Amino acid sequence: MNDTIELRNPATGTVIETVLLATVEETDAAIARAVAAQRTWAGFAPADRARLLRRFAAAVEDDVEHLARLEVRNAGHTIGNARWEAGNVRDVLNYYSAAPERLSGRQIPVPGGVDLTFKEPIGVVGVIVPWNFPMPIAGWAFAPALAAGNAVVLKPAELTPLTALRLGQLALDAGLPEHVLQVLPGAGPVVGTRLVTHPDVGKVVFTGSTRVGREILRGSAERIKRVTLELGGKNANIIFVKGDPAVKYSDVISAMDAARGSGVKVIAMTPKDVK
C-alpha cells in the first residue's frame, strides 16, 4: 500500500493536495518502462527529437502562469521568481533542442585509415531534485538528457512535486513518447535510493545535501555509474530586526545571489527577532 503526503501552502498552512508516494516496486516498474521507451526515443531522427523538444518548450511557454502560481502555492515562492523559473525551463528546453542535430563524433587518424567515434545515449537517467528550485533544477537535468536520446525518471522533493508532475504532463501533451519523462514523487530512501542501486539506471543527477551526495557517490561507485552532483549550501544569513538600519534586505539578497554558483540559495527571507 502506498504512503501519502499532504502538501501544504507554506503561506497559510492549508492542505492543497495529497500525493501518493511511489514504492520500490513502482520505481522498478517505472525504470523498466523507461528502458523500453528510451530505445524508441533514441531511434527518432535527430531533427524529430529537436522538433519535439521545441514543442515541449512551447507547451511550457503556454503554461508559464499556471506553473508559476502552482509553485507559489506549493513552494512559497514569490510570483515574480516563479514566473522566471517557469520561463527558465522553457529557455533551457529551447537551448537543448539544438543539441540532437549537433551530437557529432570525431575522426581520429590511425595507421592505414581513420577511427570514428560516436556519441550515444547512456540510457536511463535518474534525476533527484531538491525543494528550493523545483522547476529550473529539474529542467537543467532533463533537457540535456532528453536531447541526447535518454529517458528520464525524475524524483522531485517530497514536499514540492506539483510543478514536476505538471511538466511531465506537458511533455506528453507536446508529443514526447510515453515514459520518456516520468515523474515519481516519493521518499528519498525509497525512490532516490532505488535510482542509485538499479542496474538499468546509467546515470544519477542529484542536487542537495553533501551528506546524501556522499551516499549517492558511494552507491554509484559500486556500479561504476555516472554521477552529477551539486551539493551543499554556503550562504546562510541571519538578519536581526534591531540590527544595523543601514543594511538593506535587498543588498543582502543580492550578495547571496552573486555567490550562488558555489552553493544553494533560498529566496524567501523573513526578519525574526532572535533572542
Secondary structure, DSSP 8 states (H G I E B T S, - for coil): ---EEEEE-TTT--EEEEEE---HHHHHHHHHHHHHHHHHHHTS-HHHHHHHHHHHHHHHHHTHHHHHHHHHHHH---HHHHHHHHHHHHHHHHHHTTSGGG---EEEEETTEEEEE-----SEEEEE--SSSHHHHHHHHHHHHHHTT-EEEEE--TT--HHHHHHHHHHHHTT--TTSEEE----IIIIIHHHHH-TTEEEEEEEE-HHHHHHHHHHHHHTT-EEEEEE--------BTTS-TT--HHHHHHHHHHTGGGS--------B---
